[in-house]
Each structure stands twice: as structure tokens, then as C-alpha cells.
């Protein structure tokens, strides 16, 4: 029976892990906020303006943030019409978190593959 051996370059592995750690801790929170805001439906602009990042958490500092994140929309809309279909947002049917997580996962996997 043939014997198989392999070695791991510990120094290279640690370097790659530091790169990934830096990406996760520094780049991803910033990208997450941008993506989350991009997915936020726009009526008056209040939700996008008042969405902030605190300690790597995205905070919707407005009373209807949970409504929007569930894919719903304030009823009646603050401004304009045609923003909802039976109370569901026509701009963000899935809310903001699900599409944001999907995009972050895609970007993270691409970063790891090239590292």
C-alpha cells in the first residue's frame, strides 16, 4: 500500500487567515451597511438616512425599521403612491437583511477563493 504524506506551510496559512480576518472585521461591516442601504426601499429617504452602523451592527433608527426588514412598508406610505402591493413593499419584497446576507456571502466566498 502506498503511503501518502503532505505538509502544511504554517506561515502561509497564518498569513491567509490574517487577510481573511481583516476582510471580515474591517471591510465586511462597511460593505454590509452599503448593501443594506441599497436594499432599503426609498419613499422619503428617511430610512436610508437613519440607518447606521454601531459596533458592527446595522441599526435602523426609525420606528418602522422592523416593518421594512420584513418586506412590508409603512401603511399608508409617508409620501407618494404605488409603493406597496397589499402592504408589501414593491421595492424590497424580501426586506433588506436577506438580500444583504446573500450578497455578503457571495462576496466573502469570492474573497476567500482569491486569497
N, CA, C and O atoms as a DFTB+ gen file, in Angstrom:
460 C
 N C O
     1  1       0.847      -1.171       0.000
     2  2       0.000       0.000       0.000
     3  2       0.895       1.238       0.000
     4  3       1.900       1.285       0.710
     5  1       0.526       2.236      -0.797
     6  2       1.315       3.464      -0.908
     7  2       1.039       4.364       0.286
     8  3      -0.088       4.447       0.776
     9  1       2.062       5.017       0.732
    10  2       1.947       5.946       1.843
    11  2       1.843       7.373       1.285
    12  3       2.657       7.785       0.459
    13  1       0.844       8.108       1.740
    14  2       0.643       9.480       1.278
    15  2       1.010      10.419       2.412
    16  3       0.579      10.237       3.551
    17  1       1.799      11.412       2.094
    18  2       2.148      12.420       3.087
    19  2       1.925      13.804       2.488
    20  3       1.979      13.982       1.271
    21  1       1.678      14.762       3.340
    22  2       1.560      16.137       2.892
    23  2       2.044      17.041       4.009
    24  3       2.091      16.661       5.179
    25  1       2.399      18.243       3.610
    26  2       2.851      19.220       4.597
    27  2       2.026      20.504       4.435
    28  3       1.514      20.813       3.359
    29  1       1.925      21.220       5.523
    30  2       1.196      22.484       5.516
    31  2       2.192      23.592       5.813
    32  3       2.942      23.530       6.787
    33  1       2.186      24.596       4.967
    34  2       3.038      25.750       5.200
    35  2       2.319      26.636       6.227
    36  3       1.462      27.446       5.874
    37  1       2.680      26.468       7.481
    38  2       2.017      27.158       8.582
    39  2       2.104      28.675       8.442
    40  3       1.147      29.381       8.758
    41  1       3.218      29.169       7.980
    42  2       3.416      30.605       7.837
    43  2       2.452      31.180       6.786
    44  3       1.839      32.224       7.006
    45  1       2.327      30.502       5.663
    46  2       1.426      30.936       4.605
    47  2      -0.026      30.857       5.074
    48  3      -0.822      31.756       4.801
    49  1      -0.365      29.783       5.780
    50  2      -1.732      29.614       6.296
    51  2      -2.099      30.767       7.239
    52  3      -3.184      31.339       7.129
    53  1      -1.202      31.101       8.155
    54  2      -1.464      32.200       9.093
    55  2      -1.627      33.530       8.361
    56  3      -2.476      34.344       8.725
    57  1      -0.818      33.746       7.339
    58  2      -0.901      34.979       6.560
    59  2      -2.266      35.072       5.865
    60  3      -2.896      36.130       5.862
    61  1      -2.708      33.977       5.287
    62  2      -4.007      33.976       4.616
    63  2      -5.145      34.177       5.617
    64  3      -6.116      34.874       5.322
    65  1      -5.028      33.576       6.782
    66  2      -6.066      33.739       7.805
    67  2      -6.115      35.175       8.318
    68  3      -7.196      35.677       8.624
    69  1      -4.972      35.843       8.416
    70  2      -4.955      37.254       8.829
    71  2      -5.654      38.121       7.780
    72  3      -6.381      39.055       8.121
    73  1      -5.431      37.808       6.509
    74  2      -6.109      38.543       5.445
    75  2      -7.620      38.368       5.544
    76  3      -8.374      39.336       5.439
    77  1      -8.049      37.145       5.744
    78  2      -9.483      36.861       5.853
    79  2     -10.060      37.553       7.089
    80  3     -11.144      38.135       7.026
    81  1      -9.348      37.493       8.197
    82  2      -9.803      38.143       9.430
    83  2      -9.935      39.652       9.227
    84  3     -10.913      40.250       9.676
    85  1      -8.974      40.264       8.565
    86  2      -9.032      41.700       8.283
    87  2     -10.217      42.043       7.392
    88  3     -10.890      43.051       7.606
    89  1     -10.469      41.207       6.400
    90  2     -11.603      41.420       5.498
    91  2     -12.922      41.342       6.264
    92  3     -13.804      42.181       6.083
    93  1     -13.050      40.330       7.120
    94  2     -14.286      40.132       7.878
    95  2     -14.500      41.265       8.879
    96  3     -15.625      41.743       9.025
    97  1     -13.456      41.702       9.565
    98  2     -13.595      42.697      10.629
    99  2     -13.595      44.143      10.152
   100  3     -14.159      45.008      10.822
   101  1     -12.977      44.422       9.013
   102  2     -12.873      45.811       8.561
   103  2     -13.709      46.098       7.321
   104  3     -14.442      47.086       7.281
   105  1     -13.607      45.257       6.332
   106  2     -14.273      45.526       5.063
   107  2     -15.742      45.126       5.075
   108  3     -16.595      45.893       4.628
   109  1     -16.047      43.930       5.581
   110  2     -17.423      43.432       5.509
   111  2     -18.446      44.306       6.236
   112  3     -19.540      44.495       5.706
   113  1     -18.152      44.847       7.418
   114  2     -19.158      45.712       8.053
   115  2     -19.504      46.945       7.209
   116  3     -20.662      47.355       7.141
   117  1     -18.505      47.518       6.580
   118  2     -18.731      48.693       5.731
   119  2     -19.551      48.299       4.496
   120  3     -20.494      48.995       4.120
   121  1     -19.185      47.196       3.882
   122  2     -19.904      46.710       2.705
   123  2     -21.329      46.311       3.080
   124  3     -22.261      46.538       2.309
   125  1     -21.499      45.718       4.260
   126  2     -22.833      45.310       4.714
   127  2     -23.753      46.520       4.833
   128  3     -24.907      46.469       4.407
   129  1     -23.254      47.597       5.404
   130  2     -24.074      48.805       5.553
   131  2     -24.452      49.363       4.179
   132  3     -25.607      49.728       3.958
   133  1     -23.501      49.430       3.268
   134  2     -23.785      49.929       1.918
   135  2     -24.845      49.074       1.234
   136  3     -25.784      49.593       0.630
   137  1     -24.685      47.765       1.335
   138  2     -25.622      46.841       0.691
   139  2     -27.005      46.941       1.334
   140  3     -28.018      46.936       0.635
   141  1     -27.046      47.030       2.660
   142  2     -28.308      47.132       3.385
   143  2     -29.054      48.402       2.971
   144  3     -30.259      48.374       2.723
   145  1     -28.327      49.506       2.902
   146  2     -28.956      50.762       2.483
   147  2     -29.436      50.679       1.039
   148  3     -30.497      51.203       0.701
   149  1     -28.654      50.021       0.191
   150  2     -29.044      49.858      -1.208
   151  2     -30.345      49.060      -1.311
   152  3     -31.160      49.321      -2.196
   153  1     -30.546      48.096      -0.422
   154  2     -31.746      47.260      -0.423
   155  2     -32.930      47.907       0.299
   156  3     -34.046      47.394       0.232
   157  1     -32.699      49.023       0.983
   158  2     -33.755      49.705       1.718
   159  2     -34.665      50.441       0.744
   160  3     -34.183      51.225      -0.074
   161  1     -35.980      50.199       0.816
   162  2     -36.877      50.921      -0.090
   163  2     -36.854      52.411       0.200
   164  3     -36.665      52.835       1.340
   165  1     -37.050      53.195      -0.846
   166  2     -36.973      54.637      -0.681
   167  2     -38.336      55.255      -0.940
   168  3     -38.898      55.133      -2.028
   169  1     -38.846      55.913       0.071
   170  2     -40.074      56.686      -0.068
   171  2     -39.692      58.149       0.123
   172  3     -39.689      58.929      -0.830
   173  1     -39.374      58.508       1.350
   174  2     -38.934      59.878       1.623
   175  2     -37.417      59.957       1.810
   176  3     -36.858      61.054       1.831
   177  1     -36.745      58.808       1.947
   178  2     -35.298      58.783       2.180
   179  2     -34.935      58.698       3.645
   180  3     -33.758      58.575       3.985
   181  1     -35.931      58.761       4.524
   182  2     -35.691      58.741       5.965
   183  2     -35.009      57.445       6.409
   184  3     -34.061      57.483       7.194
   185  1     -35.478      56.312       5.917
   186  2     -34.924      55.029       6.342
   187  2     -33.452      54.902       5.950
   188  3     -32.632      54.470       6.761
   189  1     -33.118      55.265       4.743
   190  2     -31.711      55.182       4.311
   191  2     -30.837      56.146       5.114
   192  3     -29.719      55.808       5.501
   193  1     -31.352      57.332       5.357
   194  2     -30.594      58.344       6.099
   195  2     -30.335      57.912       7.538
   196  3     -29.254      58.155       8.076
   197  1     -31.320      57.273       8.160
   198  2     -31.216      56.939       9.580
   199  2     -30.726      55.512       9.842
   200  3     -30.775      55.045      10.980
   201  1     -30.264      54.830       8.824
   202  2     -29.668      53.514       9.003
   203  2     -28.172      53.719       9.208
   204  3     -27.480      54.274       8.355
   205  1     -27.691      53.258      10.362
   206  2     -26.290      53.476      10.757
   207  2     -25.665      52.150      11.186
   208  3     -26.347      51.138      11.347
   209  1     -24.349      52.192      11.363
   210  2     -23.621      51.029      11.885
   211  2     -23.029      51.416      13.224
   212  3     -22.347      52.433      13.350
   213  1     -23.303      50.583      14.228
   214  2     -22.708      50.763      15.563
   215  2     -22.120      49.434      15.999
   216  3     -22.825      48.429      16.082
   217  1     -20.819      49.435      16.277
   218  2     -20.144      48.211      16.741
   219  2     -20.460      47.008      15.850
   220  3     -20.814      45.937      16.341
   221  1     -20.330      47.196      14.558
   222  2     -20.571      46.148      13.561
   223  2     -22.004      45.628      13.541
   224  3     -22.255      44.520      13.068
   225  1     -22.935      46.415      14.047
   226  2     -24.359      46.106      13.930
   227  2     -25.011      47.184      13.097
   228  3     -24.664      48.360      13.206
   229  1     -25.954      46.786      12.267
   230  2     -26.704      47.756      11.484
   231  2     -27.947      48.114      12.284
   232  3     -28.726      47.241      12.664
   233  1     -28.125      49.404      12.536
   234  2     -29.222      49.901      13.359
   235  2     -30.135      50.770      12.496
   236  3     -29.685      51.724      11.861
   237  1     -31.413      50.428      12.482
   238  2     -32.417      51.267      11.826
   239  2     -33.032      52.161      12.889
   240  3     -33.887      51.718      13.655
   241  1     -32.609      53.404      12.941
   242  2     -33.048      54.325      13.986
   243  2     -34.310      55.078      13.555
   244  3     -34.325      56.305      13.465
   245  1     -35.364      54.307      13.292
   246  2     -36.663      54.852      12.936
   247  2     -37.705      53.814      13.340
   248  3     -37.412      52.619      13.324
   249  1     -38.900      54.236      13.698
   250  2     -39.868      53.330      14.328
   251  2     -40.355      52.176      13.450
   252  3     -40.811      51.166      13.985
   253  1     -40.277      52.287      12.157
   254  2     -40.810      51.238      11.276
   255  2     -39.710      50.374      10.656
   256  3     -39.930      49.744       9.622
   257  1     -38.531      50.338      11.277
   258  2     -37.417      49.565      10.719
   259  2     -37.743      48.073      10.626
   260  3     -37.401      47.426       9.636
   261  1     -38.397      47.528      11.641
   262  2     -38.770      46.114      11.603
   263  2     -39.777      45.809      10.520
   264  3     -39.751      44.736       9.919
   265  1     -40.663      46.754      10.273
   266  2     -41.662      46.596       9.218
   267  2     -40.971      46.485       7.866
   268  3     -41.286      45.591       7.081
   269  1     -40.042      47.376       7.589
   270  2     -39.332      47.345       6.310
   271  2     -38.509      46.080       6.161
   272  3     -38.473      45.484       5.084
   273  1     -37.843      45.661       7.237
   274  2     -36.981      44.491       7.141
   275  2     -37.782      43.207       6.925
   276  3     -37.233      42.203       6.470
   277  1     -39.074      43.235       7.247
   278  2     -39.936      42.078       6.980
   279  2     -40.491      42.113       5.557
   280  3     -41.279      41.245       5.182
   281  1     -40.087      43.109       4.757
   282  2     -40.569      43.226       3.389
   283  2     -41.876      43.975       3.289
   284  3     -42.466      44.062       2.212
   285  1     -42.332      44.516       4.401
   286  2     -43.574      45.289       4.409
   287  2     -43.247      46.748       4.136
   288  3     -42.115      47.070       3.777
   289  1     -44.204      47.617       4.297
   290  2     -43.987      49.036       4.058
   291  2     -44.947      49.792       4.947
   292  3     -46.069      49.327       5.147
   293  1     -44.563      50.944       5.498
   294  2     -45.498      51.694       6.325
   295  2     -46.801      51.933       5.568
   296  3     -46.794      52.290       4.391
   297  1     -47.890      51.734       6.245
   298  2     -49.178      51.884       5.595
   299  2     -49.984      52.941       6.326
   300  3     -50.315      52.723       7.491
   301  1     -50.310      54.036       5.739
   302  2     -50.035      54.414       4.357
   303  2     -48.594      54.902       4.199
   304  3     -47.968      55.315       5.175
   305  1     -48.069      54.854       2.977
   306  2     -46.705      55.362       2.748
   307  2     -46.598      56.825       3.147
   308  3     -47.572      57.573       3.063
   309  1     -45.400      57.231       3.585
   310  2     -45.185      58.624       4.007
   311  2     -45.374      59.596       2.848
   312  3     -45.943      60.674       3.022
   313  1     -44.901      59.218       1.676
   314  2     -45.021      60.106       0.516
   315  2     -45.261      59.264      -0.727
   316  3     -44.770      58.140      -0.825
   317  1     -45.989      59.789      -1.643
   318  2     -46.186      59.107      -2.912
   319  2     -47.152      57.941      -2.812
   320  3     -47.658      57.617      -1.737
   321  1     -47.395      57.322      -3.952
   322  2     -48.266      56.152      -4.017
   323  2     -47.600      55.109      -4.892
   324  3     -46.561      55.365      -5.501
   325  1     -48.208      53.928      -4.952
   326  2     -47.657      52.865      -5.781
   327  2     -46.442      52.203      -5.171
   328  3     -45.713      51.496      -5.865
   329  1     -46.205      52.419      -3.874
   330  2     -45.031      51.850      -3.209
   331  2     -45.318      50.474      -2.623
   332  3     -44.392      49.753      -2.250
   333  1     -46.610      50.099      -2.537
   334  2     -46.951      48.816      -1.921
   335  2     -47.917      48.035      -2.796
   336  3     -48.652      48.591      -3.612
   337  1     -47.885      46.723      -2.594
   338  2     -48.887      45.830      -3.139
   339  2     -49.415      45.047      -1.955
   340  3     -48.713      44.190      -1.418
   341  1     -50.627      45.324      -1.543
   342  2     -51.253      44.711      -0.369
   343  2     -50.380      44.862       0.883
   344  3     -50.291      43.944       1.698
   345  1     -49.746      46.010       1.026
   346  2     -48.922      46.301       2.196
   347  2     -47.478      45.862       2.080
   348  3     -46.656      46.221       2.923
   349  1     -47.147      45.082       1.042
   350  2     -45.769      44.641       0.844
   351  2     -45.041      45.621      -0.063
   352  3     -45.591      46.096      -1.056
   353  1     -43.819      45.911       0.289
   354  2     -43.015      46.856      -0.465
   355  2     -42.783      46.340      -1.881
   356  3     -42.443      45.172      -2.073
   357  1     -42.966      47.200      -2.859
   358  2     -42.657      46.811      -4.240
   359  2     -41.158      46.958      -4.509
   360  3     -40.650      46.401      -5.482
   361  1     -40.454      47.695      -3.664
   362  2     -39.014      47.904      -3.848
   363  2     -38.174      46.863      -3.116
   364  3     -37.090      46.513      -3.581
   365  1     -38.655      46.366      -1.984
   366  2     -37.870      45.414      -1.175
   367  2     -38.797      44.315      -0.665
   368  3     -39.106      44.244       0.524
   369  1     -39.230      43.465      -1.584
   370  2     -40.191      42.410      -1.238
   371  2     -39.650      41.448      -0.184
   372  3     -40.412      40.925       0.629
   373  1     -38.344      41.214      -0.194
   374  2     -37.722      40.286       0.763
   375  2     -37.155      41.009       1.980
   376  3     -36.473      40.391       2.797
   377  1     -37.418      42.278       2.114
   378  2     -36.805      43.049       3.182
   379  2     -35.397      43.441       2.779
   380  3     -35.067      43.460       1.594
   381  1     -34.565      43.754       3.763
   382  2     -33.205      44.175       3.451
   383  2     -32.159      43.176       3.927
   384  3     -31.122      43.022       3.281
   385  1     -32.406      42.499       5.036
   386  2     -31.399      41.612       5.618
   387  2     -31.108      40.402       4.724
   388  3     -29.943      40.086       4.484
   389  1     -32.134      39.730       4.234
   390  2     -31.912      38.516       3.424
   391  2     -31.082      38.792       2.177
   392  3     -30.100      38.089       1.941
   393  1     -31.441      39.797       1.363
   394  2     -30.607      40.060       0.188
   395  2     -29.198      40.532       0.554
   396  3     -28.239      40.254      -0.167
   397  1     -29.075      41.246       1.678
   398  2     -27.758      41.719       2.116
   399  2     -26.884      40.530       2.496
   400  3     -25.722      40.459       2.093
   401  1     -27.432      39.601       3.264
   402  2     -26.674      38.413       3.673
   403  2     -26.282      37.583       2.452
   404  3     -25.167      37.066       2.377
   405  1     -27.189      37.461       1.514
   406  2     -26.896      36.703       0.293
   407  2     -25.716      37.328      -0.467
   408  3     -24.813      36.620      -0.912
   409  1     -25.733      38.642      -0.606
   410  2     -24.651      39.334      -1.318
   411  2     -23.333      39.263      -0.547
   412  3     -22.277      39.073      -1.152
   413  1     -23.378      39.413       0.786
   414  2     -22.156      39.320       1.593
   415  2     -21.547      37.934       1.502
   416  3     -20.326      37.800       1.424
   417  1     -22.375      36.906       1.511
   418  2     -21.892      35.530       1.382
   419  2     -21.186      35.342       0.049
   420  3     -20.118      34.736      -0.023
   421  1     -21.795      35.869      -1.000
   422  2     -21.205      35.780      -2.343
   423  2     -19.846      36.486      -2.376
   424  3     -18.872      35.939      -2.894
   425  1     -19.784      37.705      -1.820
   426  2     -18.529      38.468      -1.826
   427  2     -17.464      37.806      -0.961
   428  3     -16.291      37.778      -1.335
   429  1     -17.864      37.268       0.205
   430  2     -16.915      36.602       1.086
   431  2     -16.327      35.365       0.398
   432  3     -15.115      35.152       0.428
   433  1     -17.175      34.563      -0.213
   434  2     -16.691      33.362      -0.907
   435  2     -15.728      33.722      -2.027
   436  3     -14.718      33.045      -2.220
   437  1     -16.031      34.781      -2.763
   438  2     -15.122      35.231      -3.834
   439  2     -13.784      35.682      -3.255
   440  3     -12.732      35.389      -3.824
   441  1     -13.818      36.396      -2.121
   442  2     -12.572      36.855      -1.483
   443  2     -11.733      35.666      -1.025
   444  3     -10.522      35.645      -1.244
   445  1     -12.361      34.682      -0.395
   446  2     -11.631      33.511       0.101
   447  2     -11.034      32.730      -1.069
   448  3      -9.900      32.259      -0.983
   449  1     -11.777      32.590      -2.147
   450  2     -11.263      31.850      -3.306
   451  2     -10.011      32.505      -3.886
   452  3      -9.096      31.805      -4.319
   453  1      -9.959      33.834      -3.899
   454  2      -8.795      34.508      -4.489
   455  2      -7.639      34.664      -3.491
   456  3      -6.523      34.996      -3.890
   457  1      -7.897      34.429      -2.198
   458  2      -6.842      34.574      -1.198
   459  2      -5.921      33.382      -1.194
   460  3      -4.972      33.337      -0.410
